Amino acid sequence: MKHFIKNITTPILDFLFTVHCPYCNKAINRSEYACENCKKHFPETAVVKYAIGGFKCASPFPYDERYKDAVTRFKFHNCGAYAKQLSFMIVCAIGEVYQGKNFDVITCVPMHKNALKQRGYNQAELLARECAEIMGIEYADVIEKFKENKLQHRIKANERAKNVRGVYRIPDKKIAYGKSVLIIDDIITTGNTLGECARILMKSGCKEVCCAALCTVTIP
């Protein structure tokens, strides 16, 4: 996967502020996406998992150790600025797994308005917007979460499919109709959330739906 890094031109080199490595929190040069030590530990290949419904998902990292810490800081400690650096590696994984596939639209797994108000930002949207900018593809808010449900990580795996059913919708089907859509999320665990989003996109008339995430949870 590392050989894709040199082929990507990205706004990450234009940081206008001091940054920290999202994986260990060490101060780094503003032109870098990670410190040299963390780069040495990056996986050589992307992680591939299939969301429910058979939708392929590409991730640069497993959800453990330094990558889990990065997600926690990014998601819960007001570190939205990490999106540029983290998205850089998602794009690397996309390049490796999808091998030049052309996407028409990039979107994200949405949050309910109440959860968004509480957190202040949707981490999946930040990642998706940065991936879209790096890849030169249109970003659009295609999916809406219009019903609140239980947090997926707080319920049993066998309850998660039912928990996400009927909570998402496509407000404007014209945006993605007949198009190849890439959905971005921060983590894929059981694949129910991404799978449900992909399912309703296909039902609304999308040509194809693929997925990508920052981290993949490996369940024994």
MARKOL-193052 format. One record per residue: residue in three letters; residue number from 1; x, y, z of N, C-alpha, C in turn. Coordinates in steps of 0.1 Angstrom, whole numbers. Atoms other than C-alpha are relative to their C-alpha. Last residue first. Example, Ala and Ser with C-alpha at 12.3 -4.5 7.8 and 13.67 -1.06 7.14 Angstrom:
# MARKOL-193052
+------+--------+-------+-------+-------+-------+-------+-------+-------+-------+-------+
! seke ! drenvo !  n_px !  n_py !  n_pz ! ca_px ! ca_py ! ca_pz !  c_px !  c_py !  c_pz !
+------+--------+-------+-------+-------+-------+-------+-------+-------+-------+-------+
!  Ser !      2 !    -9 !   -11 !     0 !   137 !   -11 !    71 !    -8 !    11 !     8 !
!  Ala !      1 !     9 !   -12 !     0 !   123 !   -45 !    78 !     9 !    12 !     0 !
+------+--------+-------+-------+-------+-------+-------+-------+-------+-------+-------+
# end
This chain:
# MARKOL-193052
+------+--------+-------+-------+-------+-------+-------+-------+-------+-------+-------+
! seke ! drenvo !  n_px !  n_py !  n_pz ! ca_px ! ca_py ! ca_pz !  c_px !  c_py !  c_pz !
+------+--------+-------+-------+-------+-------+-------+-------+-------+-------+-------+
!  Pro !    220 !    -4 !    15 !     1 !  -129 !  -136 !   156 !   -12 !    -8 !    -4 !
!  Ile !    219 !     8 !     8 !   -10 !  -141 !  -100 !   148 !     4 !   -15 !    -2 !
!  Thr !    218 !    -1 !    14 !     3 !  -115 !   -78 !   130 !    -7 !    -8 !    11 !
!  Val !    217 !     0 !     9 !   -11 !  -125 !   -42 !   133 !    -1 !   -14 !    -4 !
!  Thr !    216 !     9 !    11 !     1 !  -116 !   -22 !   102 !     2 !    -8 !    13 !
!  Cys !    215 !    -4 !    12 !    -7 !  -102 !    13 !   104 !   -10 !   -11 !    -2 !
!  Leu !    214 !   -13 !    -1 !    -6 !  -103 !    44 !    83 !     6 !   -12 !     6 !
!  Ala !    213 !     0 !    -4 !   -14 !  -132 !    33 !    62 !    14 !     2 !     5 !
!  Ala !    212 !   -14 !    -1 !    -6 !  -140 !    27 !    26 !    -2 !     6 !    14 !
!  Cys !    211 !    -2 !    -6 !   -13 !  -171 !    16 !     7 !    14 !     1 !     4 !
!  Cys !    210 !   -12 !     6 !    -6 !  -183 !     8 !   -28 !     2 !     8 !    13 !
!  Val !    209 !    -3 !    -6 !   -13 !  -218 !    14 !   -43 !    12 !    -8 !     5 !
!  Glu !    208 !    -9 !     8 !    -8 !  -227 !     9 !   -80 !     3 !     7 !    13 !
!  Lys !    207 !    -6 !    10 !     9 !  -252 !    22 !  -105 !     8 !   -10 !     8 !
!  Cys !    206 !   -14 !    -1 !     2 !  -273 !    40 !   -79 !     5 !   -11 !    -9 !
!  Gly !    205 !    -4 !    -1 !    14 !  -310 !    38 !   -84 !    14 !     2 !    -3 !
!  Ser !    204 !     4 !   -13 !     5 !  -326 !    45 !   -50 !     4 !     2 !   -14 !
!  Lys !    203 !    15 !     0 !     2 !  -325 !     8 !   -41 !    -5 !    13 !    -6 !
!  Met !    202 !     3 !     8 !    11 !  -287 !     9 !   -46 !   -15 !    -1 !    -3 !
!  Leu !    201 !    -5 !    -7 !    12 !  -284 !    38 !   -23 !    -3 !    -8 !   -12 !
!  Ile !    200 !    10 !   -10 !     4 !  -307 !    22 !     2 !     5 !     8 !   -11 !
!  Arg !    199 !    12 !     6 !     5 !  -285 !    -9 !     3 !   -10 !    10 !    -5 !
!  Ala !    198 !    -2 !     4 !    14 !  -253 !    10 !     5 !   -12 !    -6 !    -6 !
!  Cys !    197 !    -1 !   -12 !     9 !  -265 !    28 !    36 !     2 !    -4 !   -14 !
!  Glu !    196 !    13 !    -6 !     1 !  -276 !    -5 !    51 !     0 !    13 !    -8 !
!  Gly !    195 !     8 !     9 !     8 !  -243 !   -22 !    44 !   -14 !     6 !    -2 !
!  Leu !    194 !    -4 !    -2 !    14 !  -223 !     7 !    58 !    -9 !    -8 !   -10 !
!  Thr !    193 !     2 !   -14 !     4 !  -242 !     5 !    90 !     3 !     3 !   -14 !
!  Asn !    192 !    14 !    -3 !     1 !  -243 !   -33 !    92 !    -4 !    14 !    -4 !
!  Gly !    191 !     3 !    -3 !    13 !  -206 !   -39 !    85 !   -15 !     3 !    -3 !
!  Thr !    190 !     8 !    11 !     5 !  -200 !   -58 !   117 !    -3 !     3 !   -15 !
!  Thr !    189 !    -1 !    10 !   -10 !  -172 !   -33 !   126 !    -7 !   -13 !    -5 !
!  Ile !    188 !    10 !    11 !     3 !  -164 !    -8 !   100 !     2 !   -11 !    10 !
!  Ile !    187 !    -3 !    14 !    -4 !  -148 !    24 !   114 !   -11 !    -9 !    -7 !
!  Asp !    186 !   -12 !     1 !    -7 !  -145 !    60 !   102 !     4 !   -14 !     4 !
!  Asp !    185 !     3 !    -1 !   -14 !  -170 !    60 !    74 !    13 !    -1 !     8 !
!  Ile !    184 !   -11 !    -1 !   -10 !  -168 !    68 !    37 !    -5 !    -1 !    14 !
!  Ile !    183 !     4 !    -4 !   -14 !  -193 !    58 !    10 !    12 !    -1 !     9 !
!  Leu !    182 !    -9 !     5 !   -10 !  -182 !    57 !   -27 !    -4 !     5 !    14 !
!  Val !    181 !    -1 !    -8 !   -12 !  -209 !    61 !   -53 !    10 !    -7 !    10 !
!  Ser !    180 !    -9 !     8 !    -9 !  -209 !    50 !   -89 !     3 !     8 !    12 !
!  Lys !    179 !   -14 !    -3 !    -2 !  -238 !    69 !  -106 !     7 !   -11 !     9 !
!  Gly !    178 !    -7 !     5 !    11 !  -272 !    60 !  -121 !    15 !     2 !     1 !
!  Tyr !    177 !     7 !    10 !     9 !  -290 !    81 !   -96 !     9 !    -3 !   -12 !
!  Ala !    176 !    -8 !    11 !     3 !  -266 !    98 !   -72 !    -6 !   -10 !    -9 !
!  Ile !    175 !   -14 !    -2 !    -2 !  -279 !   133 !   -69 !     9 !   -12 !    -4 !
!  Lys !    174 !    -6 !    -4 !    13 !  -313 !   126 !   -85 !    15 !     2 !     2 !
!  Lys !    173 !    -5 !    12 !     8 !  -324 !   105 !   -55 !     7 !     4 !   -12 !
!  Asp !    172 !     0 !    -4 !    14 !  -328 !   136 !   -33 !     7 !   -10 !    -8 !
!  Pro !    171 !    10 !   -12 !     2 !  -338 !   129 !     3 !    -1 !     3 !   -15 !
!  Ile !    170 !    -6 !    -8 !    10 !  -321 !    94 !     4 !   -10 !    11 !    -4 !
!  Arg !    169 !     8 !    -2 !    12 !  -331 !    77 !    36 !     8 !     9 !   -10 !
!  Tyr !    168 !    -6 !    -8 !    10 !  -316 !    63 !    68 !    -9 !     1 !   -12 !
!  Val !    167 !    -4 !   -13 !    -6 !  -331 !    51 !   100 !     6 !     9 !   -10 !
!  Gly !    166 !    10 !   -11 !    -1 !  -353 !    23 !    86 !     5 !    13 !     6 !
!  Arg !    165 !    10 !     0 !    10 !  -330 !    -6 !    95 !   -10 !    11 !     1 !
!  Val !    164 !    -2 !   -10 !    11 !  -300 !     4 !   115 !   -11 !     0 !   -11 !
!  Asn !    163 !    -2 !   -14 !    -6 !  -309 !   -13 !   148 !     1 !    11 !   -11 !
!  Lys !    162 !    14 !    -5 !    -3 !  -323 !   -45 !   131 !     1 !    15 !     4 !
!  Ala !    161 !     7 !    -1 !    13 !  -288 !   -52 !   116 !   -14 !     7 !     2 !
!  Arg !    160 !    -4 !   -12 !     7 !  -271 !   -44 !   149 !    -7 !     2 !   -13 !
!  Glu !    159 !    10 !   -10 !     0 !  -289 !   -68 !   171 !     2 !    12 !    -9 !
!  Asn !    158 !    12 !     6 !     6 !  -268 !   -99 !   164 !   -12 !     9 !     0 !
!  Ala !    157 !    -2 !     1 !    15 !  -236 !   -79 !   171 !   -13 !    -5 !    -7 !
!  Lys !    156 !    -6 !    12 !     5 !  -248 !   -70 !   206 !     0 !    -1 !   -15 !
!  Ile !    155 !     9 !    11 !     0 !  -254 !   -34 !   215 !     6 !   -12 !    -6 !
!  Arg !    154 !     6 !     3 !   -14 !  -233 !    -5 !   227 !   -10 !   -12 !     0 !
!  His !    153 !   -11 !     6 !    -8 !  -210 !    -3 !   196 !    -5 !    -4 !    14 !
!  Gln !    152 !    -3 !    14 !     4 !  -241 !     3 !   174 !    10 !    -7 !     9 !
!  Leu !    151 !   -13 !     1 !     5 !  -253 !    33 !   193 !     4 !   -14 !    -3 !
!  Lys !    150 !   -10 !     3 !   -10 !  -290 !    30 !   197 !    14 !     0 !    -7 !
!  Asn !    149 !    -1 !    14 !    -5 !  -312 !    47 !   172 !    10 !    -2 !    10 !
!  Glu !    148 !   -10 !     4 !    -9 !  -323 !    81 !   161 !    -1 !   -15 !     4 !
!  Lys !    147 !     5 !     6 !   -13 !  -343 !    86 !   130 !    11 !    -3 !     9 !
!  Phe !    146 !    12 !    -8 !    -5 !  -337 !   109 !   100 !    -6 !    -6 !    13 !
!  Lys !    145 !     5 !     8 !   -11 !  -302 !    98 !    91 !   -11 !     8 !     7 !
!  Glu !    144 !     4 !    -7 !   -12 !  -298 !   114 !    57 !    -4 !   -10 !    10 !
!  Ile !    143 !     8 !     8 !    -9 !  -278 !   100 !    27 !    -4 !     9 !    13 !
!  Val !    142 !    10 !     8 !     7 !  -265 !   119 !    -3 !   -10 !    -6 !     9 !
!  Asp !    141 !     8 !     6 !   -11 !  -246 !   147 !    13 !   -11 !    -8 !    -6 !
!  Ala !    140 !    14 !    -4 !    -2 !  -224 !   153 !   -17 !    -6 !    -7 !    12 !
!  Tyr !    139 !     5 !     4 !   -12 !  -186 !   153 !   -25 !   -15 !     4 !     1 !
!  Glu !    138 !    11 !    -7 !    -7 !  -175 !   155 !   -61 !    -4 !    -6 !    13 !
!  Ile !    137 !    13 !     5 !     3 !  -142 !   138 !   -70 !   -11 !     8 !     8 !
!  Gly !    136 !     5 !    -9 !    11 !  -107 !   153 !   -73 !   -14 !    -5 !    -4 !
!  Met !    135 !     3 !     8 !    12 !   -92 !   124 !   -54 !    -6 !     8 !   -11 !
!  Ile !    134 !   -12 !     7 !     5 !   -76 !   145 !   -27 !    -2 !    -7 !   -13 !
!  Glu !    133 !    -9 !   -11 !     4 !  -107 !   168 !   -24 !    13 !    -6 !    -6 !
!  Ala !    132 !     6 !    -5 !    13 !  -131 !   138 !   -23 !    10 !    11 !    -5 !
!  Cys !    131 !    -3 !    10 !    10 !  -109 !   121 !     4 !    -5 !     5 !   -14 !
!  Glu !    130 !   -14 !     0 !     3 !  -110 !   153 !    24 !     4 !   -10 !   -11 !
!  Arg !    129 !    -2 !   -13 !     7 !  -148 !   156 !    22 !    15 !     1 !    -4 !
!  Ala !    128 !     5 !     2 !    14 !  -152 !   119 !    31 !     3 !    13 !    -8 !
!  Leu !    127 !    -9 !     9 !     8 !  -129 !   122 !    61 !    -5 !    -1 !   -14 !
!  Leu !    126 !   -12 !    -7 !     1 !  -148 !   153 !    75 !    10 !    -9 !    -9 !
!  Glu !    125 !     1 !   -10 !    11 !  -181 !   136 !    67 !    13 !     7 !    -2 !
!  Ala !    124 !     0 !     7 !    13 !  -171 !   105 !    87 !    -1 !    10 !   -12 !
!  Gln !    123 !   -13 !     4 !     3 !  -161 !   126 !   117 !     1 !    -7 !   -14 !
!  Asn !    122 !     0 !    14 !     4 !  -194 !   143 !   118 !    13 !    -4 !    -5 !
!  Tyr !    121 !    -4 !     4 !    14 !  -189 !   175 !   136 !    -2 !   -14 !    -2 !
!  Gly !    120 !    -5 !   -12 !     7 !  -201 !   194 !   167 !     5 !    -3 !   -14 !
!  Arg !    119 !   -14 !     1 !     3 !  -204 !   164 !   190 !     6 !    12 !    -7 !
!  Gln !    118 !    -7 !     3 !   -13 !  -238 !   173 !   206 !    16 !    -1 !    -3 !
!  Lys !    117 !     0 !   -12 !    -8 !  -252 !   190 !   175 !     8 !    -2 !    13 !
!  Leu !    116 !    -9 !   -10 !     7 !  -242 !   161 !   153 !     1 !    12 !     9 !
!  Ala !    115 !   -13 !     5 !    -2 !  -259 !   136 !   177 !    10 !    10 !    -5 !
!  Asn !    114 !    -2 !    -2 !   -14 !  -291 !   156 !   176 !    14 !    -4 !     4 !
!  Lys !    113 !    -2 !   -14 !    -3 !  -290 !   160 !   138 !     3 !     2 !    15 !
!  His !    112 !    13 !    -6 !    -3 !  -286 !   122 !   133 !     3 !    15 !     5 !
!  Met !    111 !     4 !     1 !   -14 !  -252 !   113 !   119 !   -14 !     7 !     1 !
!  Pro !    110 !     4 !   -12 !    -7 !  -245 !   105 !    82 !    -3 !    -2 !    15 !
!  Val !    109 !    11 !     5 !    -9 !  -224 !    77 !    67 !    -4 !    12 !     9 !
!  Cys !    108 !    -4 !     6 !   -13 !  -204 !    96 !    41 !   -12 !    -6 !     7 !
!  Thr !    107 !     9 !    -4 !   -11 !  -205 !   106 !     4 !     4 !    -6 !    13 !
!  Ile !    106 !    -4 !     5 !   -13 !  -182 !   105 !   -26 !   -10 !     5 !    10 !
!  Val !    105 !     4 !    -8 !   -12 !  -197 !   109 !   -61 !     6 !    -7 !    13 !
!  Asp !    104 !     7 !   -13 !     4 !  -188 !    98 !   -96 !    -2 !     9 !    12 !
!  Phe !    103 !    12 !    -3 !    -8 !  -163 !    70 !   -87 !    -5 !    14 !    -5 !
!  Asn !    102 !     5 !   -14 !     0 !  -139 !    57 !  -113 !   -12 !     1 !     8 !
!  Lys !    101 !    15 !    -1 !     2 !  -121 !    24 !  -104 !    -4 !    15 !     0 !
!  Gly !    100 !     4 !    -9 !    11 !   -83 !    28 !  -107 !   -15 !     1 !    -3 !
!  Gln !     99 !    -9 !     1 !    12 !   -73 !    -3 !   -87 !    -5 !     9 !   -12 !
!  Tyr !     98 !     9 !    -2 !    11 !  -102 !    -5 !   -62 !     7 !     2 !   -13 !
!  Val !     97 !    11 !    10 !     1 !   -82 !   -21 !   -34 !    -8 !     2 !   -13 !
!  Glu !     96 !    -4 !    13 !     1 !   -49 !    -2 !   -38 !   -11 !   -10 !    -3 !
!  Gly !     95 !    -8 !     2 !    12 !   -62 !    32 !   -47 !     5 !   -15 !    -1 !
!  Ile !     94 !     9 !     0 !    11 !   -88 !    30 !   -20 !     7 !    -3 !   -13 !
!  Ala !     93 !     7 !    12 !     0 !   -62 !    21 !     6 !   -10 !    -2 !   -12 !
!  Cys !     92 !   -10 !    10 !     4 !   -40 !    50 !    -4 !    -7 !   -14 !    -1 !
!  Val !     91 !    -1 !    -1 !    15 !   -71 !    73 !    -3 !    10 !   -10 !    -5 !
!  Ile !     90 !    12 !     6 !     6 !   -78 !    61 !    33 !     1 !     0 !   -15 !
!  Met !     89 !    -2 !    15 !     0 !   -41 !    69 !    41 !   -13 !    -7 !    -5 !
!  Phe !     88 !   -11 !     4 !     9 !   -45 !   105 !    31 !     2 !   -15 !    -1 !
!  Ser !     87 !     6 !     3 !    13 !   -78 !   107 !    48 !    10 !    -3 !   -10 !
!  Leu !     86 !     6 !    13 !     0 !   -61 !   104 !    82 !    -6 !    -4 !   -14 !
!  Gln !     85 !   -11 !    10 !    -1 !   -38 !   134 !    75 !    -6 !   -15 !     0 !
!  Lys !     84 !    -9 !    -1 !    12 !   -65 !   157 !    63 !    10 !   -11 !     0 !
!  Ala !     83 !     7 !     6 !    12 !   -91 !   146 !    89 !     9 !     0 !   -12 !
!  Tyr !     82 !    -7 !    12 !     4 !   -67 !   153 !   118 !    -6 !    -6 !   -13 !
!  Ala !     81 !   -10 !    -4 !     9 !   -82 !   188 !   120 !     9 !   -12 !    -5 !
!  Gly !     80 !     5 !     1 !    13 !  -113 !   172 !   136 !    11 !     4 !   -11 !
!  Cys !     79 !   -12 !     0 !     9 !   -94 !   168 !   168 !    -4 !    -2 !   -14 !
!  Asn !     78 !     0 !   -12 !     8 !  -122 !   177 !   192 !    12 !     2 !    -9 !
!  His !     77 !    -8 !   -10 !    -7 !  -114 !   149 !   216 !     2 !    13 !    -8 !
!  Phe !     76 !     6 !    -4 !   -13 !  -141 !   123 !   208 !     8 !    12 !     7 !
!  Lys !     75 !    14 !     1 !    -1 !  -137 !   114 !   171 !    -5 !     7 !    13 !
!  Phe !     74 !     7 !    -7 !    12 !  -102 !   124 !   161 !   -15 !     1 !     3 !
!  Arg !     73 !    -3 !   -15 !    -1 !   -87 !   115 !   195 !    -8 !     8 !   -10 !
!  Thr !     72 !     5 !    -5 !   -12 !  -105 !    81 !   196 !     3 !    15 !     1 !
!  Val !     71 !    15 !    -2 !     1 !   -98 !    74 !   160 !    -6 !     6 !    12 !
!  Ala !     70 !     2 !   -11 !     9 !   -61 !    80 !   165 !   -14 !     3 !    -2 !
!  Asp !     69 !    -3 !   -13 !    -7 !   -60 !    58 !   196 !    -3 !    12 !    -9 !
!  Lys !     68 !    12 !    -1 !    -9 !   -76 !    29 !   176 !     1 !    13 !     8 !
!  Tyr !     67 !    11 !    -4 !     9 !   -49 !    34 !   150 !   -13 !     2 !     8 !
!  Arg !     66 !    -2 !   -15 !     3 !   -21 !    34 !   176 !   -12 !     5 !    -9 !
!  Glu !     65 !   -12 !    -7 !    -4 !   -32 !     0 !   190 !    -1 !    15 !    -4 !
!  Asp !     64 !    -7 !     4 !   -12 !   -62 !   -16 !   172 !    12 !     9 !     2 !
!  Tyr !     63 !     4 !    -8 !   -11 !   -88 !   -11 !   146 !     6 !    -5 !    13 !
!  Pro !     62 !     9 !     7 !    -9 !   -70 !   -25 !   116 !    -3 !     9 !    12 !
!  Phe !     61 !    -4 !     5 !   -13 !   -57 !     1 !    92 !   -10 !   -10 !     7 !
!  Pro !     60 !   -15 !     1 !    -1 !   -57 !    13 !    56 !     4 !    -7 !    13 !
!  Ser !     59 !    -5 !    -8 !   -11 !   -94 !     4 !    50 !    16 !    -1 !     0 !
!  Ala !     58 !   -15 !    -1 !     0 !  -112 !    -8 !    19 !     4 !     9 !    12 !
!  Cys !     57 !    -5 !   -12 !    -7 !  -149 !   -19 !    21 !    15 !    -1 !     1 !
!  Lys !     56 !   -14 !     0 !    -4 !  -166 !   -42 !    -4 !     4 !    13 !     7 !
!  Phe !     55 !    -6 !   -12 !     5 !  -204 !   -44 !    -4 !    15 !     1 !     5 !
!  Gly !     54 !   -11 !     3 !     9 !  -216 !   -79 !     0 !     7 !    12 !    -6 !
!  Gly !     53 !     5 !    -1 !    14 !  -250 !   -72 !    15 !    11 !    -2 !   -10 !
!  Ile !     52 !    12 !     8 !     2 !  -236 !   -66 !    50 !    -6 !     3 !   -14 !
!  Ala !     51 !    12 !    -4 !    -7 !  -203 !   -49 !    46 !   -11 !    -9 !    -3 !
!  Tyr !     50 !    13 !    -2 !     7 !  -174 !   -68 !    32 !   -11 !     4 !    10 !
!  Lys !     49 !    11 !     6 !    -7 !  -139 !   -64 !    46 !   -12 !     2 !    -8 !
!  Val !     48 !    13 !     1 !     8 !  -106 !   -56 !    30 !   -10 !    -7 !     8 !
!  Val !     47 !     9 !    10 !    -6 !   -75 !   -43 !    50 !   -13 !     0 !    -8 !
!  Ala !     46 !    12 !    -5 !    -5 !   -49 !   -25 !    29 !    -8 !   -12 !     6 !
!  Thr !     45 !    11 !     1 !     9 !   -14 !   -38 !    25 !   -13 !     5 !     6 !
!  Glu !     44 !    -5 !     0 !    14 !    20 !   -31 !    39 !   -12 !     0 !    -9 !
!  Pro !     43 !     2 !    13 !     7 !     5 !   -21 !    73 !     5 !     1 !   -15 !
!  Phe !     42 !    12 !     1 !     8 !    19 !    11 !    88 !    -1 !   -13 !    -7 !
!  His !     41 !     9 !    10 !    -5 !    45 !     5 !   115 !   -13 !    -1 !    -9 !
!  Lys !     40 !    -7 !    13 !     0 !    74 !    24 !    99 !   -10 !   -12 !     3 !
!  Lys !     39 !     0 !     5 !    14 !    50 !    53 !    92 !     6 !   -14 !    -1 !
!  Cys !     38 !    13 !     6 !     3 !    44 !    56 !   130 !     0 !    -6 !   -14 !
!  Asn !     37 !     1 !    13 !    -7 !    82 !    61 !   136 !   -14 !    -7 !    -3 !
!  Glu !     36 !    -8 !    10 !     6 !    85 !    87 !   109 !    -1 !   -14 !     7 !
!  Cys !     35 !   -14 !    -1 !    -3 !    57 !   109 !   122 !     7 !   -12 !    -6 !
!  Ala !     34 !    -2 !     8 !   -12 !    24 !   110 !   103 !    15 !     2 !     3 !
!  Tyr !     33 !    13 !     6 !    -4 !     8 !   130 !    75 !     1 !    -9 !    12 !
!  Glu !     32 !     0 !    15 !    -2 !    38 !   153 !    70 !   -14 !    -4 !     4 !
!  Ser !     31 !     1 !     6 !    13 !    40 !   189 !    55 !    -2 !   -16 !     1 !
!  Arg !     30 !    14 !    -2 !     6 !    32 !   205 !    88 !    -2 !    -6 !   -13 !
!  Asn !     29 !     0 !   -11 !    10 !    63 !   190 !   104 !   -13 !     1 !    -7 !
!  Ile !     28 !    -7 !     3 !    13 !    55 !   168 !   133 !     0 !    12 !    -9 !
!  Ala !     27 !    -1 !   -11 !     9 !    46 !   171 !   170 !     8 !    -3 !   -12 !
!  Lys !     26 !   -13 !    -7 !     0 !    39 !   137 !   185 !     0 !    11 !   -10 !
!  Asn !     25 !     1 !   -14 !    -5 !     3 !   128 !   191 !    13 !     7 !     1 !
!  Cys !     24 !    -7 !     1 !   -13 !     9 !    90 !   186 !     0 !    14 !     6 !
!  Tyr !     23 !    -1 !    14 !    -5 !   -14 !    81 !   156 !     8 !    -1 !    14 !
!  Pro !     22 !    13 !     4 !    -6 !   -27 !   116 !   147 !     1 !   -14 !     7 !
!  Cys !     21 !     2 !    13 !     6 !     9 !   129 !   143 !   -13 !    -6 !     6 !
!  His !     20 !    -5 !    12 !    -8 !     6 !   164 !   155 !    -3 !   -12 !    -8 !
!  Val !     19 !     8 !    12 !    -2 !     2 !   196 !   135 !     7 !   -10 !     8 !
!  Thr !     18 !    -8 !    11 !    -5 !    15 !   232 !   135 !    -9 !   -12 !     2 !
!  Phe !     17 !    -1 !     0 !   -15 !    -7 !   254 !   113 !     9 !   -12 !     4 !
!  Leu !     16 !    -4 !   -13 !    -5 !   -10 !   264 !    77 !     2 !     1 !    15 !
!  Phe !     15 !     5 !    -3 !   -14 !   -11 !   229 !    63 !     5 !    14 !     4 !
!  Asp !     14 !     2 !   -15 !    -1 !    -3 !   231 !    25 !    -6 !     3 !    14 !
!  Leu !     13 !   -13 !    -7 !     0 !    13 !   197 !    21 !    -2 !    15 !     3 !
!  Ile !     12 !    -6 !     2 !   -13 !   -20 !   180 !    31 !    13 !     7 !     1 !
!  Pro !     11 !    -1 !   -13 !    -7 !   -35 !   196 !     0 !     6 !    -2 !    14 !
!  Thr !     10 !    11 !    -3 !   -10 !   -28 !   163 !   -17 !     2 !    13 !     6 !
!  Thr !      9 !    -3 !   -14 !    -3 !    -9 !   149 !   -47 !   -11 !     5 !     8 !
!  Ile !      8 !    11 !    -9 !    -3 !   -10 !   112 !   -46 !     4 !    14 !     3 !
!  Asn !      7 !     8 !    -3 !    12 !    14 !    89 !   -64 !   -11 !    10 !     3 !
!  Lys !      6 !    -7 !    -9 !     8 !    40 !    88 !   -36 !    -7 !     5 !   -13 !
!  Ile !      5 !    -2 !   -13 !    -7 !    15 !    73 !   -12 !     7 !    10 !   -10 !
!  Phe !      4 !    10 !    -9 !     5 !     4 !    45 !   -36 !     2 !    14 !     6 !
!  His !      3 !    -4 !    -6 !    13 !    37 !    27 !   -30 !   -10 !     9 !    -6 !
!  Lys !      2 !    -9 !   -12 !    -1 !    29 !    24 !     7 !     3 !     6 !   -14 !
!  Met !      1 !     8 !   -12 !     0 !     0 !     0 !     0 !     9 !    13 !     0 !
+------+--------+-------+-------+-------+-------+-------+-------+-------+-------+-------+
# end
